[in-house]
Amino acid sequence: MRALFPIALLLAGCGTGAGTGNSDGAGNGADEAVRAAVQTATLTGLYEGGAGPRRNQLCIVDRAAGDARFGLVLWGRSDSSCSGAGAAVREGALLRLAMEGDGSCEVAAAIEGGRVVFPAVVPAGCSYYCGGGATLAGAAFDKVGGTAEDALRASDLVGDPLCG
């Protein structure tokens, strides 16, 4: 019986720790659900995609009466990239991104919750915003921050604020 007493104490201690971990886990899950709901309530925020040290970034900042501004940087092979900025308009499950510059480029991306996915084929004018080996086609971004401050963390090709 004495040999079982230390094992029982050890198991009781593990049970308490595990119970605390489980309730924290449940609380964290609830907190994550609340953050996710708040995070996707508006377009404003920072979206990222791709792999590696240079993440693709899309930032959006909502302004008055449905007017929103965006900036994006998308990395291709080697040091090639796409970059641009302009106006963003949400129309249900579509996010229309119109680049402002010398080339005509309006992309109708799919938006669901906190994920933005560009179509597999983009207008030919969008190539103006991309170097060789980079394309906007099929790009996907996940929302990683839902505030204007998060959007301001995005940086352009030389490290300046993308949505600043």
C-alpha positions, 0 to 999 in steps of 0.5 A, a space after each residue: 500500500 505504501 508503494 502505491 501512495 507515491 504513485 497516487 500522489 504523482 498521478 493526482 498532481 498530473 491530473 491537476 496539471 492536465 486539468 488546468 491545461 485543458 481548461 486553459 486550452 478551452 479558454 484559449 479556443 474561446 478567445 481564438 474564436 472571439 478574435 477570429 470573429 472580430 478579425 474578419 468583421 471588416 477588411 482592415 488588417 494584414 494578410 500574409 501568404 507564401 512560404 519562406 522568410 519573405 512572406 507575401 503581404 496584402 494590407 487593407 485599411 477601411 475608410 469612410 463609407 465603404 472606401 478601402 485602400 490596399 497595398 500588396 507585395 508578392 514574391 516570385 522566383 529568385 528576387 522577382 516580385 509583384 507590387 502595387 496599391 489602390 482601391 478595394 471594394 467588397 461585393 459579397 464574396 468578391 473583393 475587387 482590387 483595382 491597382 492605381 498606376 500606368 497599367 490597367 489591373 483589376 482583380 476580382 479575388 474570392 474572400 471567405 472569412 479571413 482568406 483572400 484568393 486571387 483567380 487562376 487567371 488575372 487580366 493581362 494588364 496586371 503583368 505591369 505590376 510584376 517582374 519576370 517570374 512573378 504573378 498575381 494569379 492564384 495568390 492566397 493570403 490569410 488574415 493574420 491581424 485585424 487592425 489598422 496597426 496590423 495593416 501598417 506592419 506590412 512593408 513594400 519592397 524596400 521596407 517602407 510601410 505598404 499601407 502607410 
